[in-house]
Amino acid sequence: MRKRSGHMTRVLFCLIFLAAVGFLAFGNTKEVQAATKTEYFKHVGNKTYYVDKNGSYHKGWLTLKKGNTSYKYYFNKTTGVMYTGWISDGTNLRYFSKNTTSDYTYGVLATGWRANAKGDKRYFATEWGELARGWATIDGAKHYFNKSTGWMYTKWVKDAAGNYRYFDPETGAMYTGWRYWGTQKRYFNKTSGVMYTGWISDGTNLRYFRKPGDSLNSLNYGIMATGLAKPTVNYYYFDTGSGVLFTGGRKVINGNNYYFDPKNNGRMLHGWLEEDGKKYYFGSNGVMYVNKTATISGQSWTFDSNGVATLNKYTTDGNGNVRVYENGRYYTLEPEFLSHPKIADGSMSDTDLLAAITDAEANDQGLVGMTAVALTILNRVNSSDTYYPDTLRYVIYQKSQYSPVTDGALLRRLNGQWEEKSTALKAAQNAISIMNAYKTQGTPRKISGFNMGNKKDFDFLFFMTPGAFASCNLDWDACETYQYVPSGLNPAYSHVFFVKWVTN
């Protein structure tokens, strides 16, 4: 933004303020062709007068014509002294030249555009020379001038309400309508000139113009979004020419298929789409899955060249064991994975399944002990060791891991026969909350009431009774163990939690 206010204070200090009645009265002007022997400029000391034919000093407005050029002056209505410099009539400012000693050009009223050596401009009305201040329409274009100094604003101007306008760097004309910045576009209100930002509707179509704080480049404030763009937290697609928001569903961009949901104002879809009885899946980047196999929510799906999804059947070996593919390898699961209700189809929630196995393994351990068992199982799900699957159902049904899977104890819970259902559900929820905080914020895994001594993080991967631990000939210290004994429980029935499987 260019404006000038630099020397105006000193200039106005010398300003002649005249409030006398009739000062600069436009009706009292006199026009003559030029100074003659009987009409002429007269200099007395540092004062200048104009002598009329009758020999008296001229007072008020005077217009002289020399050739095709007119010069306008003003002389004090009492003394006849020519005005020079800045003059105020109480409402308007005018300027009469004083930086010359030549007759005709000395004391001339400034009109039209005037610029200083730096290129800063002012505008004076063409007839009576009033200095433009604030808003002014000149030759059909709106301009804005400093309200004190009259210097014309150019480029970006921000008003008190936070709105931006743009004034041509050369002419100072306010931009309205569509304007290009290179290949990018902005839009300025046709009346007010205010630049559009945010979501704007023309009554039929929506567009988005960037604003500070959004996830687009804030340096491009006001630029119309085109193509694939993320104004806030969601992605959308805007026509690359018109900027109109696309809400028509499927769209191919750079060879990839996307879906912009008409039911959600064109928001990019992530997840499942069902059309005409067929299922499609769009990943976290919005691209539709094609020609690939992927595990989604624990289920294996194959997507053809058109993106149509087919649920893969689990394979079994000759012993009835189930084989699933995850983490770039196959895992072997117990046969019960297919026979237990709501497990293979993934319809049972992770919370309910975790609560069921926790009740089967630790219903006599109290809330703290049950939470510890649930969190140990989740540690396997989130382990970087690919020995364990990444899906909770696969971890629980992994071959030879949890005896309740094969001895009927887990099935009874799945069929509604629980011992401590409410406590088990609370324990599962607690464990999931602890794990989520660990994954998203790096918060150490800790269970209230579970004293681990000097250990700062609950990273256990195994649990068993003390007797089972001893029968496995495991090294107590090398396994990094901790035994939790709930109040009132025989220690023989408590659980030993440990990090590593190390034998003596």
RABELHU-V354100 format. One record per pair of residues at least 12 apart in sequence whose C-alpha atoms are under 8 Angstrom apart, sorted by sequence separation. I is the first residue (numbers start at 0). J is the second residue. D is the distance in whole Angstrom. If there is no record, write none. Layout:
# RABELHU-V354100
[[I;J;D] [I;J;D]]
This chain:
# RABELHU-V354100
[[38;50;5] [39;51;7] [60;72;6] [61;73;6] [83;95;5] [84;96;6] [95;107;5] [96;108;7] [110;122;7] [111;123;5] [132;144;5] [133;145;6] [153;165;7] [154;166;5] [175;187;5] [176;188;6] [196;208;5] [197;209;6] [208;220;8] [209;221;5] [225;237;5] [226;238;6] [247;259;7] [248;260;5] [269;281;5] [270;282;6] [290;302;5] [291;303;7] [298;310;7] [299;311;5] [320;332;6] [321;333;6] [357;369;6] [360;372;8] [433;445;7] [443;455;7] [444;456;5] [445;457;6] [482;494;6] [483;495;6] [37;50;8] [38;51;5] [60;73;5] [61;74;8] [82;95;7] [83;96;6] [84;97;6] [95;108;4] [96;109;7] [110;123;5] [111;124;6] [131;144;7] [132;145;6] [133;146;5] [153;166;5] [154;167;6] [174;187;7] [175;188;6] [176;189;5] [195;208;6] [196;209;6] [197;210;6] [208;221;5] [209;222;5] [215;228;8] [224;237;7] [225;238;6] [226;239;5] [246;259;6] [247;260;7] [248;261;6] [268;281;7] [269;282;6] [270;283;8] [289;302;5] [290;303;5] [298;311;8] [299;312;8] [320;333;5] [321;334;6] [443;456;5] [444;457;5] [482;495;4] [483;496;8] [37;51;7] [38;52;5] [59;73;5] [60;74;6] [83;97;6] [94;108;6] [95;109;6] [109;123;6] [110;124;6] [111;125;5] [132;146;5] [152;166;7] [153;167;6] [154;168;5] [175;189;5] [196;210;6] [208;222;5] [209;223;6] [215;229;7] [225;239;5] [245;259;7] [246;260;6] [247;261;6] [269;283;6] [288;302;6] [289;303;5] [290;304;5] [319;333;8] [320;334;5] [377;391;7] [380;394;6] [443;457;7] [444;458;7] [481;495;6] [482;496;6] [37;52;5] [58;73;7] [59;74;5] [93;108;7] [94;109;6] [110;125;5] [132;147;7] [153;168;5] [175;190;7] [208;223;4] [209;224;7] [214;229;6] [215;230;6] [225;240;7] [246;261;5] [269;284;7] [289;304;5] [319;334;5] [321;336;7] [357;372;6] [379;394;7] [480;495;7] [481;496;5] [37;53;8] [38;54;8] [58;74;5] [59;75;6] [93;109;7] [110;126;7] [132;148;8] [133;149;8] [153;169;8] [175;191;8] [176;192;8] [207;223;6] [208;224;6] [214;230;6] [215;231;8] [225;241;8] [226;242;8] [269;285;5] [289;305;6] [290;306;7] [321;337;8] [357;373;6] [480;496;6] [481;497;6] [37;54;8] [57;74;7] [58;75;6] [59;76;5] [110;127;8] [111;128;8] [132;149;5] [154;171;8] [175;192;5] [206;223;7] [207;224;6] [213;230;6] [214;231;5] [225;242;5] [248;265;7] [268;285;6] [289;306;5] [480;497;4] [58;76;5] [110;128;5] [131;149;6] [132;150;8] [153;171;5] [174;192;6] [206;224;7] [213;231;5] [214;232;8] [224;242;6] [246;264;6] [247;265;7] [267;285;6] [288;306;6] [289;307;8] [376;394;8] [479;497;5] [480;498;7] [58;77;7] [108;127;8] [109;128;6] [110;129;8] [130;149;7] [152;171;6] [173;192;7] [223;242;7] [246;265;4] [287;306;7] [354;373;8] [376;395;8] [478;497;6] [479;498;6] [58;78;8] [59;79;8] [108;128;6] [151;171;7] [245;265;6] [246;266;8] [353;373;7] [478;498;6] [479;499;7] [58;79;5] [209;230;7] [244;265;7] [478;499;5] [56;78;8] [57;79;6] [58;80;8] [83;105;8] [84;106;8] [477;499;7] [478;500;6] [56;79;6] [72;95;7] [83;106;5] [121;144;8] [164;187;7] [185;208;7] [207;230;8] [236;259;7] [258;281;8] [279;302;8] [478;501;6] [82;106;6] [83;107;8] [142;166;7] [196;220;8] [235;259;7] [257;281;7] [477;501;6] [81;106;7] [196;221;5] [466;491;7] [48;74;7] [195;221;6] [280;306;7] [465;491;6] [122;149;8] [165;192;8] [194;221;7] [258;285;7] [279;306;6] [464;491;7] [465;492;8] [468;495;7] [473;500;7] [474;501;6] [121;149;6] [143;171;8] [164;192;6] [257;285;6] [279;307;5] [280;308;7] [464;492;6] [465;493;7] [473;501;6] [474;502;5] [34;63;8] [121;150;5] [122;151;8] [142;171;6] [164;193;5] [165;194;8] [236;265;8] [257;286;5] [278;307;6] [279;308;6] [464;493;6] [465;494;7] [473;502;4] [474;503;5] [31;61;8] [33;63;5] [49;79;8] [93;123;8] [120;150;6] [121;151;6] [142;172;5] [143;173;8] [163;193;6] [164;194;6] [235;265;6] [256;286;6] [257;287;6] [277;307;6] [278;308;5] [451;481;7] [464;494;5] [465;495;6] [472;502;6] [473;503;6] [28;59;7] [29;60;6] [30;61;6] [31;62;6] [32;63;5] [33;64;5] [48;79;6] [119;150;7] [120;151;6] [141;172;6] [142;173;6] [162;193;6] [163;194;6] [206;237;7] [235;266;5] [236;267;8] [255;286;6] [256;287;5] [277;308;7] [278;309;8] [294;325;7] [463;494;5] [464;495;6] [471;502;8] [472;503;6] [27;59;6] [28;60;4] [29;61;5] [30;62;4] [31;63;5] [32;64;5] [33;65;6] [48;80;5] [49;81;8] [119;151;7] [140;172;6] [141;173;5] [162;194;7] [234;266;6] [235;267;6] [255;287;7] [462;494;6] [463;495;5] [27;60;6] [28;61;5] [29;62;6] [30;63;6] [31;64;6] [32;65;6] [47;80;6] [48;81;6] [70;103;7] [73;106;8] [140;173;7] [233;266;6] [234;267;5] [462;495;5] [463;496;7] [28;62;7] [30;64;8] [46;80;6] [47;81;5] [70;104;8] [72;106;6] [94;128;7] [233;267;7] [449;483;7] [462;496;4] [24;59;8] [25;60;7] [46;81;7] [72;107;5] [73;108;8] [93;128;6] [186;221;8] [207;242;8] [461;496;6] [462;497;6] [23;59;7] [24;60;8] [71;107;6] [72;108;6] [93;129;5] [94;130;8] [185;221;6] [206;242;6] [460;496;8] [461;497;5] [22;59;8] [23;60;7] [70;107;6] [71;108;5] [92;129;6] [93;130;6] [185;222;5] [186;223;8] [206;243;5] [207;244;8] [459;496;6] [460;497;6] [461;498;6] [70;108;7] [91;129;6] [92;130;5] [184;222;6] [185;223;6] [205;243;6] [206;244;6] [353;391;8] [459;497;5] [460;498;5] [461;499;8] [91;130;7] [183;222;6] [184;223;6] [204;243;6] [205;244;5] [356;395;8] [459;498;4] [460;499;7] [63;103;8] [183;223;7] [204;244;7] [352;392;8] [458;498;7] [349;391;7] [349;392;8] [360;403;7] [359;403;6] [298;344;7] [298;345;7] [356;403;7] [297;345;7] [296;345;7] [359;408;6] [23;73;8] [342;392;7] [359;409;6] [356;409;6] [359;412;7] [369;422;8] [370;423;8] [373;426;7] [374;427;8] [377;430;8] [22;76;7] [355;409;6] [358;412;8] [369;423;7] [373;427;6] [377;431;8] [362;418;6] [366;422;6] [370;426;4] [374;430;5] [378;434;8] [355;412;6] [362;419;6] [365;422;8] [366;423;7] [369;426;6] [370;427;6] [373;430;6] [374;431;7] [377;434;7] [330;388;7] [355;413;7] [326;385;7] [358;417;7] [366;425;8] [367;426;7] [370;429;7] [371;430;8] [336;396;6] [358;418;7] [366;426;6] [370;430;6] [374;434;7] [332;393;7] [335;396;8] [352;413;8] [358;419;6] [362;423;7] [40;102;7] [326;388;7] [355;417;8] [358;420;7] [325;388;7] [326;389;7] [333;396;6] [325;389;7] [332;396;5] [333;397;6] [23;88;7] [332;397;4] [333;398;5] [355;420;8] [358;423;5] [22;88;7] [331;397;6] [332;398;5] [333;399;8] [354;420;8] [357;423;6] [330;397;7] [331;398;6] [355;423;7] [17;86;8] [335;404;7] [354;423;5] [14;84;7] [15;85;7] [16;86;6] [17;87;7] [18;88;6] [335;405;7] [354;424;5] [357;427;8] [14;85;5] [15;86;5] [16;87;5] [17;88;6] [18;89;6] [333;404;8] [339;410;7] [354;425;8] [13;85;8] [14;86;6] [15;87;7] [16;88;7] [17;89;7] [333;405;8] [354;426;7] [14;87;7] [16;89;7] [340;413;7] [351;424;7] [354;427;5] [11;85;7] [339;413;8] [350;424;7] [353;427;6] [10;85;7] [371;446;7] [351;427;8] [370;446;7] [350;427;6] [350;428;7] [371;449;8] [367;446;7] [367;447;7] [378;458;7] [350;431;8] [367;448;6] [368;449;8] [378;459;7] [379;460;6] [367;449;7] [378;460;6] [375;458;7] [375;459;6] [376;460;7] [375;460;5] [375;461;7] [375;462;8] [372;462;7] [297;390;6] [296;390;8] [297;392;7] [25;127;8] [368;483;7] [3;119;7] [2;119;7] [368;485;7] [1;119;8] [364;484;8] [365;485;7] [364;485;6] [364;488;8] [364;493;7] [7;148;6] [3;145;8] [2;145;7] [4;147;8] [4;148;6] [3;148;7] [3;149;8] [4;150;7] [3;150;5] [2;150;6] [3;151;8] [2;151;6] [1;151;8] [2;152;5] [1;152;5] [2;153;7] [0;152;6] [1;153;5] [0;153;5] [1;154;7] [0;154;5] [0;155;5] [0;156;6]]
